[in-house]
C-alpha cells in the first residue's frame, strides 16, 4: 500500500467522522429545541 492511497483513505475517514459529528450535533440541538419548547409549553400551561 503506497502513501497516496493511504492519504486518500485517511481523508475519507476524516470526512466521514466530520459528517457523523455534524449529524450528531444537529440531532442534539434539535432535541434540545424540542425539550425547551415542551418545557416552555408546560410552564405556560400550568
CHARMM internal coordinates of N, CA and C (Angstrom, degrees):
IC EDIT
DIST 1 N 1 CA 1.4666
DIST 1 CA 1 C 1.5371
ANGL 1 N 1 CA 1 C 108.92
DIST 1 C 2 N 1.3024
ANGL 1 CA 1 C 2 N 115.52
DIHE 1 N 1 CA 1 C 2 N 124.13
DIST 2 N 2 CA 1.4627
ANGL 1 C 2 N 2 CA 118.17
DIHE 1 CA 1 C 2 N 2 CA -177.79
DIST 2 CA 2 C 1.5244
ANGL 2 N 2 CA 2 C 111.09
DIHE 1 C 2 N 2 CA 2 C -90.06
DIST 2 C 3 N 1.3165
ANGL 2 CA 2 C 3 N 115.24
DIHE 2 N 2 CA 2 C 3 N 169.51
DIST 3 N 3 CA 1.4649
ANGL 2 C 3 N 3 CA 120.23
DIHE 2 CA 2 C 3 N 3 CA -173.36
DIST 3 CA 3 C 1.5239
ANGL 3 N 3 CA 3 C 111.83
DIHE 2 C 3 N 3 CA 3 C -68.93
DIST 3 C 4 N 1.3414
ANGL 3 CA 3 C 4 N 116.83
DIHE 3 N 3 CA 3 C 4 N -26.78
DIST 4 N 4 CA 1.4673
ANGL 3 C 4 N 4 CA 118.98
DIHE 3 CA 3 C 4 N 4 CA -178.53
DIST 4 CA 4 C 1.5267
ANGL 4 N 4 CA 4 C 110.89
DIHE 3 C 4 N 4 CA 4 C -67.32
DIST 4 C 5 N 1.3295
ANGL 4 CA 4 C 5 N 116.48
DIHE 4 N 4 CA 4 C 5 N -46.64
DIST 5 N 5 CA 1.4652
ANGL 4 C 5 N 5 CA 119.63
DIHE 4 CA 4 C 5 N 5 CA 178.84
DIST 5 CA 5 C 1.5254
ANGL 5 N 5 CA 5 C 110.62
DIHE 4 C 5 N 5 CA 5 C -67.49
DIST 5 C 6 N 1.3184
ANGL 5 CA 5 C 6 N 116.73
DIHE 5 N 5 CA 5 C 6 N -34.10
DIST 6 N 6 CA 1.4637
ANGL 5 C 6 N 6 CA 120.30
DIHE 5 CA 5 C 6 N 6 CA 177.68
DIST 6 CA 6 C 1.5261
ANGL 6 N 6 CA 6 C 110.50
DIHE 5 C 6 N 6 CA 6 C -63.86
DIST 6 C 7 N 1.3231
ANGL 6 CA 6 C 7 N 116.62
DIHE 6 N 6 CA 6 C 7 N -44.23
DIST 7 N 7 CA 1.4665
ANGL 6 C 7 N 7 CA 121.14
DIHE 6 CA 6 C 7 N 7 CA 177.54
DIST 7 CA 7 C 1.5231
ANGL 7 N 7 CA 7 C 110.43
DIHE 6 C 7 N 7 CA 7 C -60.97
DIST 7 C 8 N 1.3406
ANGL 7 CA 7 C 8 N 116.13
DIHE 7 N 7 CA 7 C 8 N -41.03
DIST 8 N 8 CA 1.4628
ANGL 7 C 8 N 8 CA 121.70
DIHE 7 CA 7 C 8 N 8 CA 179.50
DIST 8 CA 8 C 1.5242
ANGL 8 N 8 CA 8 C 110.66
DIHE 7 C 8 N 8 CA 8 C -61.69
DIST 8 C 9 N 1.3316
ANGL 8 CA 8 C 9 N 116.02
DIHE 8 N 8 CA 8 C 9 N -46.16
DIST 9 N 9 CA 1.4677
ANGL 8 C 9 N 9 CA 120.47
DIHE 8 CA 8 C 9 N 9 CA -179.15
DIST 9 CA 9 C 1.5270
ANGL 9 N 9 CA 9 C 110.60
DIHE 8 C 9 N 9 CA 9 C -65.04
DIST 9 C 10 N 1.3299
ANGL 9 CA 9 C 10 N 116.32
DIHE 9 N 9 CA 9 C 10 N -42.56
DIST 10 N 10 CA 1.4672
ANGL 9 C 10 N 10 CA 120.10
DIHE 9 CA 9 C 10 N 10 CA 179.94
DIST 10 CA 10 C 1.5242
ANGL 10 N 10 CA 10 C 110.75
DIHE 9 C 10 N 10 CA 10 C -62.26
DIST 10 C 11 N 1.3375
ANGL 10 CA 10 C 11 N 116.54
DIHE 10 N 10 CA 10 C 11 N -41.63
DIST 11 N 11 CA 1.4663
ANGL 10 C 11 N 11 CA 119.21
DIHE 10 CA 10 C 11 N 11 CA -179.96
DIST 11 CA 11 C 1.5266
ANGL 11 N 11 CA 11 C 110.72
DIHE 10 C 11 N 11 CA 11 C -66.22
DIST 11 C 12 N 1.3389
ANGL 11 CA 11 C 12 N 116.94
DIHE 11 N 11 CA 11 C 12 N -37.11
DIST 12 N 12 CA 1.4656
ANGL 11 C 12 N 12 CA 119.81
DIHE 11 CA 11 C 12 N 12 CA 176.58
DIST 12 CA 12 C 1.5258
ANGL 12 N 12 CA 12 C 110.79
DIHE 11 C 12 N 12 CA 12 C -62.97
DIST 12 C 13 N 1.3259
ANGL 12 CA 12 C 13 N 116.49
DIHE 12 N 12 CA 12 C 13 N -43.52
DIST 13 N 13 CA 1.4676
ANGL 12 C 13 N 13 CA 120.73
DIHE 12 CA 12 C 13 N 13 CA 179.72
DIST 13 CA 13 C 1.5260
ANGL 13 N 13 CA 13 C 110.67
DIHE 12 C 13 N 13 CA 13 C -62.79
DIST 13 C 14 N 1.3325
ANGL 13 CA 13 C 14 N 116.13
DIHE 13 N 13 CA 13 C 14 N -42.59
DIST 14 N 14 CA 1.4664
ANGL 13 C 14 N 14 CA 120.21
DIHE 13 CA 13 C 14 N 14 CA 179.64
DIST 14 CA 14 C 1.5227
ANGL 14 N 14 CA 14 C 110.69
DIHE 13 C 14 N 14 CA 14 C -63.11
DIST 14 C 15 N 1.3415
ANGL 14 CA 14 C 15 N 116.77
DIHE 14 N 14 CA 14 C 15 N -43.55
DIST 15 N 15 CA 1.4648
ANGL 14 C 15 N 15 CA 120.34
DIHE 14 CA 14 C 15 N 15 CA 178.06
DIST 15 CA 15 C 1.5228
ANGL 15 N 15 CA 15 C 110.64
DIHE 14 C 15 N 15 CA 15 C -61.44
DIST 15 C 16 N 1.3383
ANGL 15 CA 15 C 16 N 116.48
DIHE 15 N 15 CA 15 C 16 N -41.62
DIST 16 N 16 CA 1.4594
ANGL 15 C 16 N 16 CA 120.99
DIHE 15 CA 15 C 16 N 16 CA 179.96
DIST 16 CA 16 C 1.5270
ANGL 16 N 16 CA 16 C 110.96
DIHE 15 C 16 N 16 CA 16 C -62.77
DIST 16 C 17 N 1.3324
ANGL 16 CA 16 C 17 N 116.02
DIHE 16 N 16 CA 16 C 17 N -43.02
DIST 17 N 17 CA 1.4663
ANGL 16 C 17 N 17 CA 119.99
DIHE 16 CA 16 C 17 N 17 CA 179.03
DIST 17 CA 17 C 1.5242
ANGL 17 N 17 CA 17 C 111.51
DIHE 16 C 17 N 17 CA 17 C -65.03
DIST 17 C 18 N 1.3334
ANGL 17 CA 17 C 18 N 116.59
DIHE 17 N 17 CA 17 C 18 N -39.56
DIST 18 N 18 CA 1.4654
ANGL 17 C 18 N 18 CA 120.14
DIHE 17 CA 17 C 18 N 18 CA 177.53
DIST 18 CA 18 C 1.5245
ANGL 18 N 18 CA 18 C 110.48
DIHE 17 C 18 N 18 CA 18 C -63.02
DIST 18 C 19 N 1.3303
ANGL 18 CA 18 C 19 N 116.19
DIHE 18 N 18 CA 18 C 19 N -41.22
DIST 19 N 19 CA 1.4637
ANGL 18 C 19 N 19 CA 120.89
DIHE 18 CA 18 C 19 N 19 CA 178.89
DIST 19 CA 19 C 1.5278
ANGL 19 N 19 CA 19 C 110.24
DIHE 18 C 19 N 19 CA 19 C -62.41
DIST 19 C 20 N 1.3318
ANGL 19 CA 19 C 20 N 115.89
DIHE 19 N 19 CA 19 C 20 N -45.23
DIST 20 N 20 CA 1.4680
ANGL 19 C 20 N 20 CA 120.19
DIHE 19 CA 19 C 20 N 20 CA 178.36
DIST 20 CA 20 C 1.5268
ANGL 20 N 20 CA 20 C 110.85
DIHE 19 C 20 N 20 CA 20 C -60.84
DIST 20 C 21 N 1.3157
ANGL 20 CA 20 C 21 N 116.78
DIHE 20 N 20 CA 20 C 21 N -42.99
DIST 21 N 21 CA 1.4619
ANGL 20 C 21 N 21 CA 120.67
DIHE 20 CA 20 C 21 N 21 CA 179.78
DIST 21 CA 21 C 1.5252
ANGL 21 N 21 CA 21 C 110.74
DIHE 20 C 21 N 21 CA 21 C -62.93
DIST 21 C 22 N 1.3319
ANGL 21 CA 21 C 22 N 116.74
DIHE 21 N 21 CA 21 C 22 N -40.66
DIST 22 N 22 CA 1.4639
ANGL 21 C 22 N 22 CA 120.73
DIHE 21 CA 21 C 22 N 22 CA 179.56
DIST 22 CA 22 C 1.5273
ANGL 22 N 22 CA 22 C 110.42
DIHE 21 C 22 N 22 CA 22 C -64.27
DIST 22 C 23 N 1.3431
ANGL 22 CA 22 C 23 N 116.44
DIHE 22 N 22 CA 22 C 23 N -42.52
DIST 23 N 23 CA 1.4677
ANGL 22 C 23 N 23 CA 120.28
DIHE 22 CA 22 C 23 N 23 CA 179.54
DIST 23 CA 23 C 1.5267
ANGL 23 N 23 CA 23 C 110.32
DIHE 22 C 23 N 23 CA 23 C -64.47
DIST 23 C 24 N 1.3311
ANGL 23 CA 23 C 24 N 116.43
DIHE 23 N 23 CA 23 C 24 N -44.03
DIST 24 N 24 CA 1.4656
ANGL 23 C 24 N 24 CA 120.34
DIHE 23 CA 23 C 24 N 24 CA 180.00
DIST 24 CA 24 C 1.5279
ANGL 24 N 24 CA 24 C 110.85
DIHE 23 C 24 N 24 CA 24 C -62.07
DIST 24 C 25 N 1.3360
ANGL 24 CA 24 C 25 N 116.24
DIHE 24 N 24 CA 24 C 25 N -42.75
DIST 25 N 25 CA 1.4642
ANGL 24 C 25 N 25 CA 119.93
DIHE 24 CA 24 C 25 N 25 CA 178.76
DIST 25 CA 25 C 1.5212
ANGL 25 N 25 CA 25 C 111.03
DIHE 24 C 25 N 25 CA 25 C -63.94
DIST 25 C 26 N 1.3398
ANGL 25 CA 25 C 26 N 116.73
DIHE 25 N 25 CA 25 C 26 N -41.12
DIST 26 N 26 CA 1.4629
ANGL 25 C 26 N 26 CA 120.44
DIHE 25 CA 25 C 26 N 26 CA -179.88
DIST 26 CA 26 C 1.5249
ANGL 26 N 26 CA 26 C 110.38
DIHE 25 C 26 N 26 CA 26 C -64.09
DIST 26 C 27 N 1.3291
ANGL 26 CA 26 C 27 N 116.60
DIHE 26 N 26 CA 26 C 27 N -44.09
DIST 27 N 27 CA 1.4673
ANGL 26 C 27 N 27 CA 120.70
DIHE 26 CA 26 C 27 N 27 CA 179.34
DIST 27 CA 27 C 1.5237
ANGL 27 N 27 CA 27 C 110.49
DIHE 26 C 27 N 27 CA 27 C -64.24
DIST 27 C 28 N 1.3361
ANGL 27 CA 27 C 28 N 116.22
DIHE 27 N 27 CA 27 C 28 N -42.84
DIST 28 N 28 CA 1.4643
ANGL 27 C 28 N 28 CA 120.15
DIHE 27 CA 27 C 28 N 28 CA -179.15
DIST 28 CA 28 C 1.5238
ANGL 28 N 28 CA 28 C 111.01
DIHE 27 C 28 N 28 CA 28 C -63.87
DIST 28 C 29 N 1.3308
ANGL 28 CA 28 C 29 N 117.46
DIHE 28 N 28 CA 28 C 29 N -45.34
DIST 29 N 29 CA 1.4653
ANGL 28 C 29 N 29 CA 119.77
DIHE 28 CA 28 C 29 N 29 CA -179.60
DIST 29 CA 29 C 1.5272
ANGL 29 N 29 CA 29 C 110.51
DIHE 28 C 29 N 29 CA 29 C -66.68
DIST 29 C 30 N 1.3321
ANGL 29 CA 29 C 30 N 117.14
DIHE 29 N 29 CA 29 C 30 N -36.13
DIST 30 N 30 CA 1.4617
ANGL 29 C 30 N 30 CA 120.70
DIHE 29 CA 29 C 30 N 30 CA 176.48
DIST 30 CA 30 C 1.5190
ANGL 30 N 30 CA 30 C 111.08
DIHE 29 C 30 N 30 CA 30 C -63.78
DIST 30 C 31 N 1.3336
ANGL 30 CA 30 C 31 N 116.43
DIHE 30 N 30 CA 30 C 31 N -41.99
DIST 31 N 31 CA 1.4598
ANGL 30 C 31 N 31 CA 120.68
DIHE 30 CA 30 C 31 N 31 CA 179.22
DIST 31 CA 31 C 1.5216
ANGL 31 N 31 CA 31 C 110.25
DIHE 30 C 31 N 31 CA 31 C -64.91
DIST 31 C 32 N 1.3306
ANGL 31 CA 31 C 32 N 116.91
DIHE 31 N 31 CA 31 C 32 N -40.57
DIST 32 N 32 CA 1.4656
ANGL 31 C 32 N 32 CA 120.61
DIHE 31 CA 31 C 32 N 32 CA 178.34
DIST 32 CA 32 C 1.5257
ANGL 32 N 32 CA 32 C 110.21
DIHE 31 C 32 N 32 CA 32 C -62.63
DIST 32 C 33 N 1.3401
ANGL 32 CA 32 C 33 N 116.76
DIHE 32 N 32 CA 32 C 33 N -41.38
DIST 33 N 33 CA 1.4653
ANGL 32 C 33 N 33 CA 120.07
DIHE 32 CA 32 C 33 N 33 CA 177.73
DIST 33 CA 33 C 1.5216
ANGL 33 N 33 CA 33 C 110.89
DIHE 32 C 33 N 33 CA 33 C -61.51
DIST 33 C 34 N 1.3249
ANGL 33 CA 33 C 34 N 116.96
DIHE 33 N 33 CA 33 C 34 N -44.13
DIST 34 N 34 CA 1.4672
ANGL 33 C 34 N 34 CA 120.94
DIHE 33 CA 33 C 34 N 34 CA -179.59
DIST 34 CA 34 C 1.5251
ANGL 34 N 34 CA 34 C 110.25
DIHE 33 C 34 N 34 CA 34 C -62.73
DIST 34 C 35 N 1.3323
ANGL 34 CA 34 C 35 N 116.26
DIHE 34 N 34 CA 34 C 35 N -45.27
DIST 35 N 35 CA 1.4698
ANGL 34 C 35 N 35 CA 120.25
DIHE 34 CA 34 C 35 N 35 CA -178.52
DIST 35 CA 35 C 1.5262
ANGL 35 N 35 CA 35 C 110.67
DIHE 34 C 35 N 35 CA 35 C -64.34
DIST 35 C 36 N 1.3258
ANGL 35 CA 35 C 36 N 117.19
DIHE 35 N 35 CA 35 C 36 N -43.95
DIST 36 N 36 CA 1.4639
ANGL 35 C 36 N 36 CA 119.33
DIHE 35 CA 35 C 36 N 36 CA -179.29
DIST 36 CA 36 C 1.5235
ANGL 36 N 36 CA 36 C 110.93
DIHE 35 C 36 N 36 CA 36 C -67.31
DIST 36 C 37 N 1.3338
ANGL 36 CA 36 C 37 N 117.12
DIHE 36 N 36 CA 36 C 37 N -37.64
DIST 37 N 37 CA 1.4655
ANGL 36 C 37 N 37 CA 119.87
DIHE 36 CA 36 C 37 N 37 CA 176.04
DIST 37 CA 37 C 1.5233
ANGL 37 N 37 CA 37 C 110.25
DIHE 36 C 37 N 37 CA 37 C -62.61
DIST 37 C 38 N 1.3368
ANGL 37 CA 37 C 38 N 116.50
DIHE 37 N 37 CA 37 C 38 N -44.01
DIST 38 N 38 CA 1.4566
ANGL 37 C 38 N 38 CA 121.02
DIHE 37 CA 37 C 38 N 38 CA -179.15
DIST 38 CA 38 C 1.5274
ANGL 38 N 38 CA 38 C 110.87
DIHE 37 C 38 N 38 CA 38 C -61.85
DIST 38 C 39 N 1.3325
ANGL 38 CA 38 C 39 N 116.18
DIHE 38 N 38 CA 38 C 39 N -47.46
DIST 39 N 39 CA 1.4591
ANGL 38 C 39 N 39 CA 119.30
DIHE 38 CA 38 C 39 N 39 CA 179.44
DIST 39 CA 39 C 1.5204
ANGL 39 N 39 CA 39 C 111.42
DIHE 38 C 39 N 39 CA 39 C -66.29
DIST 39 C 40 N 1.3318
ANGL 39 CA 39 C 40 N 117.16
DIHE 39 N 39 CA 39 C 40 N -33.21
DIST 40 N 40 CA 1.4558
ANGL 39 C 40 N 40 CA 120.20
DIHE 39 CA 39 C 40 N 40 CA 176.62
DIST 40 CA 40 C 1.5194
ANGL 40 N 40 CA 40 C 110.77
DIHE 39 C 40 N 40 CA 40 C -63.79
DIST 40 C 41 N 1.3475
ANGL 40 CA 40 C 41 N 116.49
DIHE 40 N 40 CA 40 C 41 N -43.58
DIST 41 N 41 CA 1.4589
ANGL 40 C 41 N 41 CA 120.61
DIHE 40 CA 40 C 41 N 41 CA 178.92
DIST 41 CA 41 C 1.5225
ANGL 41 N 41 CA 41 C 110.80
DIHE 40 C 41 N 41 CA 41 C -66.05
DIST 41 C 42 N 1.3293
ANGL 41 CA 41 C 42 N 116.76
DIHE 41 N 41 CA 41 C 42 N -41.90
DIST 42 N 42 CA 1.4627
ANGL 41 C 42 N 42 CA 120.50
DIHE 41 CA 41 C 42 N 42 CA -179.35
DIST 42 CA 42 C 1.5263
ANGL 42 N 42 CA 42 C 110.32
DIHE 41 C 42 N 42 CA 42 C -63.71
DIST 42 C 43 N 1.3258
ANGL 42 CA 42 C 43 N 117.21
DIHE 42 N 42 CA 42 C 43 N -44.22
DIST 43 N 43 CA 1.4611
ANGL 42 C 43 N 43 CA 119.88
DIHE 42 CA 42 C 43 N 43 CA -178.22
DIST 43 CA 43 C 1.5281
ANGL 43 N 43 CA 43 C 110.83
DIHE 42 C 43 N 43 CA 43 C -68.48
DIST 43 C 44 N 1.3493
ANGL 43 CA 43 C 44 N 116.79
DIHE 43 N 43 CA 43 C 44 N -31.76
DIST 44 N 44 CA 1.4626
ANGL 43 C 44 N 44 CA 119.23
DIHE 43 CA 43 C 44 N 44 CA 176.23
DIST 44 CA 44 C 1.5227
ANGL 44 N 44 CA 44 C 110.88
DIHE 43 C 44 N 44 CA 44 C -72.75
DIST 44 C 45 N 1.3407
ANGL 44 CA 44 C 45 N 115.83
DIHE 44 N 44 CA 44 C 45 N -40.53
DIST 45 N 45 CA 1.4650
ANGL 44 C 45 N 45 CA 120.16
DIHE 44 CA 44 C 45 N 45 CA -174.54
DIST 45 CA 45 C 1.5058
ANGL 45 N 45 CA 45 C 112.55
DIHE 44 C 45 N 45 CA 45 C -72.95
DIST 45 C 46 N 1.3343
ANGL 45 CA 45 C 46 N 116.83
DIHE 45 N 45 CA 45 C 46 N -32.55
DIST 46 N 46 CA 1.4607
ANGL 45 C 46 N 46 CA 118.23
DIHE 45 CA 45 C 46 N 46 CA -174.14
DIST 46 CA 46 C 1.4967
ANGL 46 N 46 CA 46 C 110.64
DIHE 45 C 46 N 46 CA 46 C -114.89
END
COOR INIT
IC SEED 1 N 1 CA 1 C
IC BUILD
